Amino acid sequence: MDRVSLKMSKGDSIDLTCKQCNKSSTYDVDDLKARESKIAILVALAIFVIGTPVLLILIWDYLWQAGIYTVLAILFIIGVPIIVFGIINKQDSQRISRFNRS
């Protein structure tokens, strides 16, 4: 969601509660800033940590049969989770940038 959509749905000001002190205050929508999502980073990291071994297990037999293609297979095994991790990080950065610019 961007700042314009938030303003249209919630109005010019929004009531927020602090998660640390449990104090509720009213803030102008233009004063809000987006932060990176910890959930998106955890999902991306889980895909990388789980995806690499899963891909390795799936093509383990192929690795032993292929000679010159072994290096390419290893790069593929490591590359796919890294690409997914990068895509998730890029989308989160774009989301933050889009919200903070508007």
Buried (B, 14 or more C-beta within 10 A) or exposed (E): EBBEEBBEEEEEBBEEEEEEEEEEEEEEBEEBEBEEBEEBBEBBBEBBEEBBEEBBEEBEEEBEEEEEEEEEBEEEBBEBBBEBBEEBBEEBEEBBEEBEEE
